[in-house]
Amino acid sequence: MKLTAELKALFMETSQTLKGQERRIFMAKVVRLLGPGGQRQAEKELGWNRGTIRKGSRELSSGLRCADAFSARGRKRAEEKLPYLCEDIKGIVDSQSQIDPSFKTERLYTRLSACRRTTSVDTPKAIYRCSITQ
């Protein structure tokens, strides 16, 4: 099947509006319409990823949905990246904390800047540093 400019525009616009499994299945259906060599043609003329097309073809033929791992992406928690972070902060803040002067609450207050925090760190576990010069 020959792709005209109108068909290309329609396929591109439709694929951009869909997300996830719906997009992959749409891509697989278009590739089926293109016939033999359709994956290569879709990759070349429409800019689609062949891996995504294959995944959609498998979903279309089997009827099973491939799980998207969106929750596995993104930034790791600070506790995972710096396992001693909470302990180090507590060690610094405990010596600088004071009780509310009016004694209305049991909260502790700490007046501490980022640069002061890094200069008061004396443990080898602390790997975070202040980039601000005084």
C-alpha positions as CSV (number, residue, x, y, z in Angstrom):
1,M,0.0,0.0,0.0
2,K,1.3,3.4,-1.0
3,L,1.2,6.1,1.7
4,T,0.0,9.5,0.5
5,A,0.7,12.8,2.3
6,E,-2.9,12.9,3.6
7,L,-2.6,9.3,5.0
8,K,0.8,10.1,6.6
9,A,-0.6,13.2,8.3
10,L,-3.7,11.3,9.5
11,F,-1.6,8.3,10.9
12,M,0.9,10.6,12.6
13,E,-1.8,12.8,14.2
14,T,-3.8,9.8,15.4
15,S,-0.7,8.1,16.9
16,Q,0.2,11.2,18.7
17,T,-3.2,11.6,20.3
18,L,-3.3,7.9,21.6
19,K,-1.3,6.6,24.5
20,G,0.0,3.2,25.7
21,Q,-1.7,0.1,24.5
22,E,-4.2,1.9,22.2
23,R,-1.3,3.6,20.4
24,R,0.6,0.3,19.9
25,I,-2.5,-1.5,18.6
26,F,-3.2,1.3,16.2
27,M,0.3,1.2,14.9
28,A,0.1,-2.6,14.5
29,K,-3.2,-2.3,12.5
30,V,-1.7,0.3,10.2
31,V,1.4,-1.9,9.6
32,R,-0.9,-4.8,8.8
33,L,-2.7,-2.6,6.2
34,L,0.7,-1.7,4.7
35,G,1.4,-5.4,4.0
36,P,4.8,-7.0,3.7
37,G,7.6,-4.6,4.7
38,G,5.1,-2.5,6.6
39,Q,7.2,-2.2,9.7
40,R,10.2,-0.9,7.7
41,Q,7.9,1.5,5.7
42,A,6.2,2.8,8.9
43,E,9.6,3.3,10.5
44,K,11.0,5.2,7.5
45,E,8.0,7.3,6.5
46,L,6.1,7.8,9.7
47,G,9.0,7.8,12.2
48,W,7.6,5.0,14.4
49,N,9.8,2.7,16.5
50,R,9.9,-0.9,15.2
51,G,10.1,-2.2,18.7
52,T,6.9,-0.5,19.6
53,I,5.2,-1.8,16.4
54,R,6.4,-5.4,17.3
55,K,5.0,-5.0,20.8
56,G,1.7,-3.8,19.4
57,S,1.6,-6.7,16.9
58,R,2.1,-9.2,19.7
59,E,-0.7,-7.5,21.8
60,L,-3.0,-7.6,18.7
61,S,-2.4,-11.2,17.9
62,S,-2.5,-12.6,21.4
63,G,-5.1,-10.3,22.9
64,L,-3.0,-9.9,26.0
65,R,-1.9,-6.5,27.2
66,C,1.8,-5.8,27.9
67,A,2.3,-4.1,31.2
68,D,3.7,-0.6,31.0
69,A,6.3,0.1,33.7
70,F,5.6,3.8,34.3
71,S,6.0,3.4,38.1
72,A,9.5,2.0,37.6
73,R,10.7,5.3,35.9
74,G,11.6,8.5,37.5
75,R,13.7,9.7,40.3
76,K,14.8,7.5,43.2
77,R,13.9,8.4,46.7
78,A,16.6,10.3,48.6
79,E,16.6,7.6,51.3
80,E,17.5,5.0,48.7
81,K,20.3,7.1,47.1
82,L,21.7,8.3,50.5
83,P,20.9,5.7,53.1
84,Y,22.5,7.6,56.0
85,L,20.8,10.9,55.1
86,C,18.2,10.9,57.9
87,E,20.7,9.8,60.6
88,D,23.2,12.5,59.5
89,I,20.5,15.3,59.5
90,K,19.2,14.2,62.9
91,G,22.8,14.2,64.3
92,I,23.3,17.8,63.1
93,V,19.9,19.1,64.1
94,D,19.7,17.6,67.5
95,S,22.6,19.7,68.8
96,Q,21.1,22.9,67.3
97,S,17.4,22.4,68.3
98,Q,15.6,24.4,71.0
99,I,12.2,24.3,72.5
100,D,9.5,26.9,71.9
101,P,10.3,29.9,74.2
102,S,6.6,30.3,75.1
103,F,6.3,26.6,76.1
104,K,2.9,26.4,74.3
105,T,4.0,23.4,72.2
106,E,6.4,20.6,72.5
107,R,7.9,21.2,69.1
108,L,11.6,21.7,68.6
109,Y,12.8,24.6,66.4
110,T,16.2,24.7,64.6
111,R,17.8,27.7,62.9
112,L,20.3,26.2,60.5
113,S,21.5,27.2,57.1
114,A,22.7,24.8,54.4
115,C,26.3,26.0,54.5
116,R,26.4,25.8,58.3
117,R,25.0,22.3,58.0
118,T,27.8,21.1,55.8
119,T,30.5,22.7,57.9
120,S,29.2,21.0,61.0
121,V,29.2,17.5,59.4
122,D,32.1,15.6,60.7
123,T,31.1,12.0,59.7
124,P,32.5,10.3,56.7
125,K,29.0,9.1,55.8
126,A,28.0,12.6,54.8
127,I,28.5,12.9,51.0
128,Y,26.3,15.9,50.3
129,R,28.0,19.3,50.2
130,C,27.1,23.0,50.0
131,S,28.2,24.8,46.8
132,I,27.5,28.3,48.2
133,T,30.6,30.2,49.3
134,Q,30.4,32.5,52.3
